[in-house]
Structure formats: structure tokens, C-alpha cells
Amino acid sequence: MKKVFMATIFSSALLLSACSGQNAGEQLDNVLQDTFSAEKEYRDTQSEMEKLEKNEQQLFESIMGLTQEQQEEVSSQAQEAMESADQRLELLKNENESMQNAEEEFKAIDTVIEETDEDSLKTDLTELKTKMQERFEAHADFAEAYEELTALQKELYDMLLNEETELQALQEKAMEVNEKNTAVQETVAVFNERTEQFNEMKDNVIEELEKEEK
């Protein structure tokens, strides 16, 4: 039931320019900083999500080691895992809101594109916008898969609360959870890959802007 955590975040970059006025570099810098700031809630949830997930994994392993005569302890730990899953769903809700706010902030790049005269730079900025949109879409895919995974985990915990649940039924549900977990890991990998691609593309654009401003 382990999963790969989303560790990759896009980085903001400061473009320190001696030129006066809002040139393309400074405008892009403002967009990146505002977007980065809007993602703070997303970044803050990562460590808490990881902590809850690891604790649930330990609870599940502990429960599976208990005997039928220890149903009271099984129920107590399963209830704790259920509450932890609810906390993760709340964190996911906050994370989604943070990413949605960041997506709104990043729309300001349209102004930078519109006010850019150089065709090559306009193309680069447009491609940067597309890559960031792909990143937001990848996060939405992750969130949907993660919510489905958590729902299955809660079903598993609920089965553990029922002492009449047969072992075979538990094993089948656990397999279903593991299959969904694999799907979640795949969405995480895509999100991280698109984030890395965005960062590389952004760094290249910034390098080009700095050359033009010298």
C-alpha cells in the first residue's frame, strides 16, 4: 500500500534586472513568483500527507498481525486508520484549492505573451504556458486517482471493523487497493516529469531573456 510521494515542485526564479519598467523578464518573474506563492498550501500538505500515509501503513500491518481474539484492538486501529484517511482527504481538498489558485495566477502569462514583440520569445513563452497547463492537468489526474484510492482504503478499513469479514474478502480488497495504488504512482510520475520539464523550459527562457537584457 506504499505510494510514491509527489516530491517535485516547480521552482520560482528571481530575475534581477537593472532596467527600469516592466520588461518581459520582470513580468515573467512576477507571474512565476505569484504562482509559486499560490502553491504554498500544496507544498505544505506534502509532508503531512506522507506522515499520515506511513502511519496508516504501519496500522494496517499491525492489524494483519493480530488474531481474531484481539478484535477490540483491531477495531481501535482500524478506526484510527479510517480517521487518518479522512484527514488525508481534507488535505487533498486544500491541495487542490492551492493548485487551482496557482493555475489562476499563472494565467497572467497571457499578458506577458501578448506584450512580447519578438516572435521567438513569444513562441517560447507560449510553449512554457502549455507545459504548465499540462502540469496542472497531471495534478488533477493525480487528485482524482488519489481520491479513488483513499475511498478503497476506507472500504478496507471498514471491513476490518466488521469481525464477520472473511480473510479472502480482505485479501481481495487489499489487492484492489494495491492496483489503484499503482495507478496513483503512475500519475505522480507524470506530474513530477512535467514539473521537471517545466523547470528546464523555464530556465532556458530566463537564460534567453537575460542575454537580451545585457
C-alpha positions, 0 to 999 in steps of 0.5 A: 500500500506504499505510494510514491510521494509527489516530491517535485515542485516547480521552482520560482526564479528571481530575475534581477534586472537593472532596467527600469519598467516592466520588461518581459523578464520582470513580468515573467518573474512576477507571474512565476513568483505569484504562482509559486506563492499560490502553491504554498498550501500544496507544498505544505500538505506534502509532508503531512500527507506522507506522515499520515500515509506511513502511519496508516501503513504501519496500522494496517500491518499491525492489524494483519498481525493480530488474531481474531481474539484481539478484535477490540484492538483491531477495531481501535486501529482500524478506526484510527486508520479510517480517521487518518484517511479522512484527514488525508482527504481534507488535505487533498481538498486544500491541495487542490484549492492551492493548485487551482489558485496557482493555475489562476495566477499563472494565467497572467502569462497571457499578458506577458505573451501578448506584450512580447514583440519578438516572435521567438520569445513569444513562441517560447513563452507560449510553449512554457504556458502549455507545459504548465497547463499540462502540469496542472492537468497531471495534478488533477489526474493525480487528485482524482486517482488519489481520491479513488484510492483513499475511498478503497482504503476506507472500504478496507478499513471498514471491513476490518471493523466488521469481525464477520469479514472473511480473510479472502474478502480482505485479501481481495480488497487489499489487492484492489487497493494495491492496483489503484495504488499503482495507478496513483504512482503512475500519475505522480510520475507524470506530474513530477516529469512535467514539473521537471520539464517545466523547470528546464523550459523555464530556465532556458527562457530566463537564460534567453531573456537575460542575454537580451537584457545585457 
